[in-house]
Amino acid sequence: MGLDAEQQERIRDKKTRLDALRPFPGAALRRLQQDFAVEWTYNSNSIEGNTLSLRETRVVLQDGLTIGGKTLREHFEAINHHKAIAWLEEKVTPGYVISGADILTLHKMVMTAIDDEFGGRFRTGRVQITGANFIPPNPLKVPDLLDELLEWVRCNPQNLDPVSLSAVFHHRFVWIHPFFDGNGRTGRLAMNIILMGLGYPPVIILRTDRNKYYRALNDANQGKFEKLLLLFFQGAERSLELYLSALGNGYDDYLPLNQIANDPAVPYGQEYLSLLARRGELEAIKEGRVWYSTKKAVKRYINR
């Protein structure tokens, strides 16, 4: 289990390029983190049904305004998630190891003014998840199961690469379902403690991949992790490219796949290039529903 050798090499190469830029320019990093936090908040909340658009999320977080027609809970979800990201960025440095206290703190922040009674507290009753192919374990087992999961992350007995480690952790966390509410948002924050502690930028699961994400989690419940690992690999590659672009090393020559396919030197059509991108075989990143790649990446695929 884990990313295949080619995927691992692509991630390692981009991580090496990013590390070469350290220490990052302060102003550029702050701007990147501000934009990234808004996008991360928007996507994670949208997966859970929050109807604030990306623009509305930015208005709430950066301008402090309320949006007409949106619920108070939706505003708190945005504000809380944004504060949780700020907490992560301040607390998690290279070498940091995730703890149970971190998870409880994140959940309490996520649920502030939404469910203060159970924010930062494990569930005390059984739950059932609509559309899922499993029933979460007995609540009495939750603390021990979470401790076992955190010990597994610390030991990493399968020697998984960082992206795979965070993906498997996330699946197991969602399966344990430690809380009555807020498990998805907390889990997507917590998985990034692992990546950030290993020097990687956070991975964002895009709202446009919501159905794919839930199907991948259901597959993982049956021991089939390929789709979940691919989703995390694509998210990690996208984040690395965004960081490299903002900090001065790459990304500018990315083009929509339809433009690349129109090049007479490219022997593939847009649909085939899109298929390669979705499979992770072509170096590509996703913005909204559109895939982007480079002519160099297509040439590398042809010549491999």
N, C-alpha and C positions, 0 to 999 in steps of 0.2 A: 504494500500500500504506500502511496506517496506519488508525487509528480514523477513523470518519466525523466530520463536523463537529459533529453533535449530541452524540456521545460525548465528543469533545474538549472541548466547551463544558461538559458536566456535570463532567468531571474538573477543568477549570480553575476552575470556580466553587467546588468543594469545596476545592481547593488554596488559592485566594484566601482563603476563610473560615478555613482552618487557619493560613495565614501571618499573618492578622490577630490570632491568639491568641499569637504569639511575643512575648517569650520564654515558653516553656511553664512552668507551675508545676512546680518540681522534684519535689515529692512525688508529684503526680498523674502526671507523666511516668514516674517510676521504677516506679510500680505498673503503669502501662499497659505499659511495656516488659517487666516481669517476666511478666505474663499473656500478652502477645503472643509472647514467646520460647518459652514452654511450648507454646502452640498451634502456632506455626510448626514447632517441633521435632517435635511429635506428627504433624502432617499430612505433613511432608516425609518422615519416616522411614516412616510408614505406607504412603505411595505405593510405597516400595521393599520392602514386605513385613514391616516390623517389626510385631510383634503387641502391643506395649504399648498399652494404652488411654490416653485423655487423662488420666484420673485416675491411672493407674499412672505415666505419664510425669511428672506433677507430683510424685508421691511420690518418684520417683528423683531428680529435679532439686532439689526444694525441701527434702526431708527426708533425702536421702542414704541411703535404704533400698533394699534389693534386693527384687525381686518373685519369689516362688516360681513355678517352672514356666517362667520366661522365661530365654533364653540369655544368656550373658555378653556376646556380641556385641550383642544388643539393648540391654543396659544401656549399653555403650560408645557405641553409635550415638546414644543420647539425650544422654549426657554430652558427647560430642564436639561434636555439633551445637549444643548450648546454649552451649558455650564459644566456638564459632565465631561465633555471633550476638553474644556479648559483645565479641569482638574487632572485629567490624564496627561495633558501636555506638560503640566507643571511637575507632576509626580514621577512619571515614567521616563527614566534615562537608560541609556545602553547598559545592559547587565541586570536590569530590574526583573524580578520574578513575581508573577502574579500570586496573590494570596486570597484566602477566603474573605478577609476584611475588605479587600478591594471590591469584591463582588457585592458585598452587602452595602458598601458605601455608594457604589454606582447605582444600585437598585433604589436606594433611598433618594438619591438625587433625581433619578428618572421619574419617581412617583411623587415627588414633592407637590403638595396642593392638589394632587389627583387622588391619592389613597395614602394619606399619612399614617393611618392605622397599621397598614401592612408594608409600608415602604421600609426596606432594609430588614425585613423579617421573612423567614422561610414560610411557605404555605403550611397550614395545619390541617388541610383537608384534601380529599381527592379532587382531581380535575380531569376534564375530557376536552380534547382539542378538536374542533370542527375541521374535517378534511384531512386529518392526520391518520396514519395507519398504525398507531400505537396508543397505548394508555400509559401515561406517566406513572412512575413507581409510587408506592405507598409513601405518604408524607413523612412517616417516621424514619424512612431510609434516606431522606434527602441529605441531611448533614454528612453522613458517612460517605454517601456516593459522591458528593461534591469534594470532600477531602481526598477520596481515592483519585478523583479526576485531576485535582491539582498536584497530587504526588506523581501521577503519571506524566503530567506536563514537565515537572521538575526533572524526573528521571529520563524521560523520553526513551523508553526501552527499545523501541523500534528504530531509533536514530532517524526520525523523520526530519525532512527539511523544514525550515520555519513556516513556510506557507501551508504545507500539509499538516503540520502540528497544530496550527491555529484552526484549520478547517475541521480536523477531527475533534479538537476540543469543543468547537462551536456546536457540532452535531451532538456530542455527548451532553453538553450543557443544556441544549434545547430538549433532549430526551429526558434528562433528569427533571427539567421544568421546576426549578426550585421555588418559584413564586406563584402567587395567584394570577398576577398580571405583570406585564413589563418584561417578560422573559426574553422576547426577541430583541428589543432595544438594548437590554442589559447584556445579552449574549454577544451582540455585534460590537458593543463597546469593549467587553472583556476580552474577546478574541484578539483585539488590537493591542492589548497590553502585552501579549506574547510577541507580536510582531515588532512593536515599538521598542520593547526591551531588548530585542535582537538587532536593533538599528534599522528596521524597515519602516517605511511610511505606512499609515493605516490603509486597510483595504475597505472599500465601500461596495456594498452590494447594491446595485442600481435598482430603482423602482421598476424599470422596464424589464428587469429579470426576475420580478417577484414570483411569477408562476414557475419559472425554471428553478428558482431557489427552493421553493416548497417541494417541488417534485424531487429535487436532488436530496433534500433532507429525508423524504419518505424512502427513497432508494437506499440511503445510508442506513435507515432503520433495518433494512433487510441485508445489510452487509455489503452493499454495492456503493462504493465511494467515488467512482470515476467521475460522475457528473458534478458532484460537490467539489472535488479537487480541481476540476477544470474551471469551475466558476470562480474559485478562489485564486487560481493561477491567473486568470484573465484580469481579475480585480487587482492583484498585486502588480502585474505588468503595467496596467493602466496608471496606478498610483506612482510607480517608479518613473514612468515617462513624464507624468505631470510634474513631479518634483524636479526631474532633470531639465525639463523645459523652463520652469520658473527660475531655476538656479543656474541656468546658463550652459546646458550641455545636451542638446538634442531636441527632438519632437517637432521642430518647425517644418520638416519636410513631409509630415504625415498628410495624406490626401484621402478623400472619400474613395471607396473601392470602385465606384462607377467611373471616376476620373482615371484611375490607374488602368482599369480594363479598356479604356478608350485608346491607350497607348499602343500603337502598332507592334511595338517590341514585346508586349505582354501577350502570351498565347492563351490566356484564360479570360472567360467572361466574368461579369460581376457576380453572378450567382455562384459560380464555382469558387471565386475568391472569398465570397461571404461564407460558404460552407467550410473552407479551410480555416477562416478566422474563428468560426463558431467551435470548430474542433480543437482550436489551439495549435494547429499545424503551421499557420502563417502568423508571423509577428504582427499583431494588430491590436488596436484598442477601440473601445466602444464609447461613444458619446450619444446619450439618448438611445435611439434605435439605429444609429448609423455607425458602421464600422469604418475605421481609418487604418491605413497601412502606408508603407513606403515602397517605392520602386526597388530600392535596394533589398528590402525584405522579400519581395516577390522574386527577385533575381537569386537570392540565397536559397529560397525554396526550390526554384528550378534546378539549381546546381548541386543541391545536397545529395 
